[in-house]
Amino acid sequence: MKFFLSPDLYDHRRGRFLASILDIQPLPANSLPDFGFVLMAGEAFQESINMQETCLSWTRQPGRCLLLLPPFKVGRLTDGLDWTIGFTSGPQIAPDNNPLVQLISQEVMYQLDGNDGSSDSGAGHYWNDHSPHTRYRKAFANSGLIAVTVLPLWSISLMEHADQVLSFLSWFSKQIGKVSSSKVAEEVKPVLMPKDNTVLVCCYGMNISSASQLTEALKEYAVPFLDFGGFDLAESFDRLRTLGFLDKNTLSVNGLVHLKSSPYWVFAEHLKGVREQ
């Protein structure tokens, strides 16, 4: 399933961070995809009655998922659901078997109340006291769904945990109704992993496009400036090429756009400058 960021979220550092660890595309302004997974800031959803009606109607069709993320406005999320947001009165405790939530539990600012829809204990939607931090609702069995979480999935604490963020999101995509076989099957693309960004920096800074070229380039340094011991360079280059971030010689236009919009651009420019001296 393709992931999309709403324009308000994509224009914020929160969204740019999510885009840097996952393969997420920005949505065009004032539009929703035919099918896919949309992530949106809760406060943007709350500010517009038209947006709420449009989104709730959109999620009634199969193959569609909307997840509302912090920040929120305190109060009712929408007239269509009884979900209410308030400020948390103190730190929440995550279950021992939920490492993702444990990583960001101290950063949670909001609490979620309401009975509409469901929360799933197996998916880790509850705090240790059995109150939910995440809730979702389907209009009917084969519909899409709308979900809300007070977890800051855009937290920098998750920089090295893209796999856990993806697992959390993917659970929702498995709950939605299936798109009719008459729809064109979407292409399944790999998800960009955090270490791929390091490789992307090297591709730009060293003007290379393969694992063998990177290995050779690193031999020029008496003291390696990066430790690639835990990297699977072949897989990383395969992902970057499949995503269209590399061409025959170096970064593609898409790869360059991604790198410039990421937190790693300053390192890439520095490396290129050093190499050209």
Residue pairs with C-beta under 8 A, 6 or more apart in sequence:
1 35
1 36
1 37
1 63
1 65
1 170
1 173
1 186
2 25
2 33
2 36
2 37
2 186
2 189
3 22
3 23
3 24
3 25
3 36
3 37
3 39
3 169
4 24
4 25
4 26
4 27
4 33
4 36
4 37
4 38
4 39
5 15
5 18
5 19
5 24
5 25
5 26
5 27
5 38
5 39
5 40
6 15
6 27
6 38
6 39
6 40
6 41
6 44
7 26
7 27
7 28
7 29
8 40
8 41
8 44
9 15
9 18
9 39
9 40
9 41
9 44
9 69
10 16
10 19
10 26
10 27
12 41
14 41
14 69
14 152
14 154
15 24
15 26
15 39
15 154
16 261
16 262
16 263
17 154
17 156
17 159
17 263
18 24
18 39
18 153
18 154
18 165
19 26
19 258
19 261
19 262
20 192
20 197
20 261
20 262
20 263
20 264
21 158
21 159
21 162
21 165
21 192
21 193
21 194
22 162
22 165
22 166
22 169
22 191
22 192
23 189
23 190
23 191
23 192
23 243
24 39
27 33
27 38
32 38
32 54
32 55
32 58
32 64
33 64
34 63
34 183
35 61
35 62
35 63
35 64
35 144
35 179
35 183
35 186
36 63
36 64
36 65
36 186
37 65
37 66
37 67
37 169
37 172
37 173
38 64
38 65
38 66
38 67
39 67
39 69
39 153
39 169
40 55
40 66
40 67
40 68
40 69
41 68
41 69
41 70
41 71
42 68
42 69
42 70
42 71
42 72
42 73
42 77
42 85
42 148
43 71
43 72
43 73
44 51
45 51
45 52
45 55
45 68
45 77
45 78
46 52
46 72
46 73
46 75
46 77
46 78
47 73
52 78
52 79
52 80
53 80
55 66
55 146
56 78
56 80
56 146
58 64
58 66
58 144
59 65
59 66
59 139
59 143
59 144
59 145
59 146
60 139
60 140
60 143
60 144
61 143
61 144
61 177
62 142
62 143
62 144
62 176
62 177
62 178
62 179
62 180
63 144
63 176
63 177
63 178
63 179
63 183
64 144
64 145
64 176
65 144
65 145
65 146
65 147
65 172
65 173
65 176
66 144
66 145
66 146
66 147
67 146
67 147
67 148
67 149
67 169
67 172
68 77
68 146
68 147
68 148
68 149
69 149
69 151
69 152
69 153
69 154
70 109
70 110
70 150
70 151
70 152
71 109
72 85
72 110
72 150
73 85
74 85
74 86
74 87
74 110
75 84
75 85
76 82
76 83
76 84
76 85
77 83
77 84
77 85
77 148
81 114
81 116
81 117
81 137
81 146
82 114
82 115
82 116
83 112
83 113
83 114
83 116
83 117
83 135
83 148
84 112
84 113
84 114
85 110
85 111
85 112
85 113
85 150
86 110
86 111
86 113
87 109
87 110
87 111
88 108
88 109
88 110
88 111
88 150
89 111
91 105
91 106
91 108
92 105
92 108
92 111
92 127
92 128
92 129
92 131
92 133
93 105
93 127
93 128
93 129
94 101
94 102
94 105
94 127
94 128
95 101
95 124
95 126
95 127
95 128
96 102
97 124
98 124
99 161
99 164
100 124
100 151
100 158
100 161
100 164
100 165
100 167
100 168
101 124
101 127
101 133
101 151
103 155
103 157
103 158
103 161
103 164
104 151
104 152
104 153
104 155
104 157
104 158
107 152
107 155
107 157
108 133
108 150
108 151
108 152
109 150
109 152
110 150
111 131
111 133
111 150
112 131
112 132
112 133
112 134
112 135
112 148
112 149
112 150
114 135
116 135
116 137
117 135
117 136
117 137
117 138
118 135
118 136
118 137
119 125
119 126
119 132
119 134
119 135
119 136
120 136
120 171
123 134
123 168
123 171
124 134
124 168
125 132
125 133
125 134
125 135
126 132
126 133
127 133
133 149
133 150
133 151
134 147
134 148
134 149
134 150
134 151
135 147
135 148
135 149
136 145
136 146
136 147
136 148
136 172
136 175
137 145
137 146
137 147
138 144
138 145
138 175
138 176
138 177
141 177
142 177
142 178
143 176
143 177
144 176
144 177
145 172
145 175
145 176
147 172
151 168
153 165
153 168
153 169
158 164
158 165
159 194
160 194
162 191
162 192
162 193
162 194
163 193
166 191
189 242
189 243
190 238
190 239
190 242
190 243
191 239
192 239
192 240
192 243
193 236
193 239
195 230
195 231
195 236
196 236
196 239
196 240
197 259
197 262
197 264
198 226
198 231
198 264
199 214
199 231
199 233
199 236
199 237
199 240
200 240
200 245
200 251
200 255
200 258
200 259
200 264
200 268
201 259
201 264
201 267
201 268
201 271
202 208
202 214
202 217
202 226
202 271
203 209
203 214
203 240
203 246
203 250
203 251
203 255
204 250
204 251
204 255
204 256
204 259
204 268
204 271
204 272
205 267
205 268
205 269
205 270
205 271
205 272
205 274
205 275
206 213
206 214
206 217
206 271
206 272
206 275
207 249
207 250
207 272
207 275
208 214
208 217
208 250
209 237
209 246
209 247
209 248
209 249
209 250
209 251
210 237
211 233
211 234
211 236
211 237
214 228
214 233
215 233
218 224
218 226
218 228
237 246
240 246
240 255
243 254
244 252
244 254
244 255
245 251
245 252
245 254
245 255
245 258
246 252
246 255
251 259
259 265
259 268
